[in-house]
Amino acid sequence: MQLQDIITRCADITASKGFDVSQHGTQVALMVTEAAEALEHITPAGDMVTDWYIRQITLTSTAFERYRKETKDRQCDYQDVSAVVNEEGLLEELADIMIRVCSYVGGNGQTKQFVAALLAKIEKNAGRPQRHGKAF
């Protein structure tokens, strides 16, 4: 599967589950929550500042995920009116995120395992119910 095909498949699944990817700020914030969830599977760094930073990311992301669920439970309307002010800059930073992931995976000899996990996760998401318990 080519990168373009993966992007299209992910976008199609996300749309089919009722998520609004035009909510720019929310979508980038959700990328951070995924990184925070990845940090749950790693021991502390052993550096006071890095460990403090990781704790802050984790606490903030946990609170944001709780808000996503509670908003649905309360049946509140959620609206994100953020706008992209610099598309070129945004796309460059998103590319940096992809480069970091690819560098980490490849540099740790996990390329085949990561590709398998990515494809499995895409199919898992395809089988999930509408919004799977989240408001947005």
C-alpha positions in Angstrom: 0.0 0.0 0.0 1.4 3.4 -1.0 1.4 6.4 1.4 -1.3 8.1 -0.7 -3.5 5.0 -0.4 -3.0 4.9 3.4 -3.9 8.6 3.7 -7.1 8.1 1.6 -8.1 5.0 3.6 -7.6 6.7 6.9 -9.6 9.8 5.7 -12.4 7.6 4.4 -12.7 5.7 7.7 -12.6 8.8 9.8 -15.3 10.4 7.7 -17.4 7.2 7.8 -17.3 7.2 11.6 -18.6 10.8 11.8 -15.5 12.7 12.8 -15.1 16.2 11.5 -11.5 16.6 10.3 -12.1 20.3 9.4 -11.7 21.1 13.1 -8.1 22.0 12.7 -7.1 22.8 16.3 -9.0 19.7 17.6 -7.3 17.4 15.0 -3.8 18.6 15.8 -4.6 18.4 19.6 -5.7 14.8 19.0 -2.3 14.0 17.4 -0.8 15.1 20.7 -3.1 12.8 22.6 -1.9 9.9 20.5 1.7 10.8 21.3 0.8 10.9 25.0 -0.7 7.5 24.7 2.5 6.2 23.2 4.4 7.6 26.1 2.4 5.3 28.4 4.4 2.4 27.0 7.8 3.8 27.8 9.6 4.1 31.2 10.6 7.5 32.5 13.5 9.2 30.7 15.5 9.7 33.9 15.9 13.4 33.2 14.0 15.7 35.5 12.9 18.2 32.8 12.0 15.6 30.2 10.1 13.5 32.7 8.2 16.7 33.9 7.4 17.6 30.3 6.1 14.0 29.6 3.9 14.2 32.7 2.4 17.5 31.6 1.7 16.1 28.1 0.1 13.0 29.7 -2.0 14.9 32.2 -3.3 17.4 29.6 -4.0 14.7 27.0 -5.9 12.6 29.6 -8.0 15.6 30.5 -8.8 16.3 26.8 -9.8 12.7 26.2 -12.1 12.8 29.2 -13.6 16.0 27.9 -14.3 14.3 24.5 -16.2 11.6 26.3 -18.0 13.8 28.8 -19.1 16.2 26.0 -20.8 13.2 24.3 -22.3 11.9 27.6 -23.8 15.4 28.2 -24.9 15.6 24.6 -23.3 19.0 24.2 -22.7 20.5 20.9 -19.0 20.8 20.2 -17.7 23.4 17.9 -14.2 24.1 16.8 -13.9 27.3 14.7 -10.1 27.2 14.3 -8.7 28.0 10.9 -5.4 27.3 9.2 -3.5 30.6 9.0 -0.4 29.2 7.3 -1.1 26.0 5.2 2.5 25.7 4.1 3.8 25.9 7.7 1.2 23.5 9.0 2.0 20.9 6.3 5.7 21.3 7.0 5.1 20.6 10.7 2.9 17.7 10.0 5.6 16.3 7.7 8.0 16.7 10.7 5.7 14.6 12.8 5.7 11.9 10.1 9.5 12.1 9.8 9.9 11.8 13.6 7.8 8.7 13.6 9.5 7.1 10.6 13.0 8.0 12.0 12.1 6.5 15.4 10.6 3.3 14.0 13.3 2.8 11.4 16.2 3.7 13.7 15.0 1.1 16.2 14.7 -1.7 13.7 10.9 -1.8 14.0 9.9 -1.0 10.4 8.1 -4.2 9.5 6.4 -4.4 12.9 5.3 -0.8 12.6 3.9 -1.3 9.1 2.0 -4.3 10.4 0.7 -2.4 13.4 -0.3 0.5 11.2 -2.3 -1.6 8.8 -3.9 -3.6 11.7 -4.9 -0.4 13.4 -6.4 1.1 10.2 -8.6 -2.1 9.9 -9.5 -2.0 13.6 -10.6 1.6 13.2 -12.7 0.6 10.2 -14.6 -1.8 12.4 -15.3 0.6 15.2 -18.8 2.0 15.8 -19.7 5.6 15.0 -17.5 8.0 16.9 -16.8 5.1 19.4 -18.0 6.9 22.5 -16.5 10.3 21.7 -18.3 13.6 20.9 -15.6 14.7 18.4 
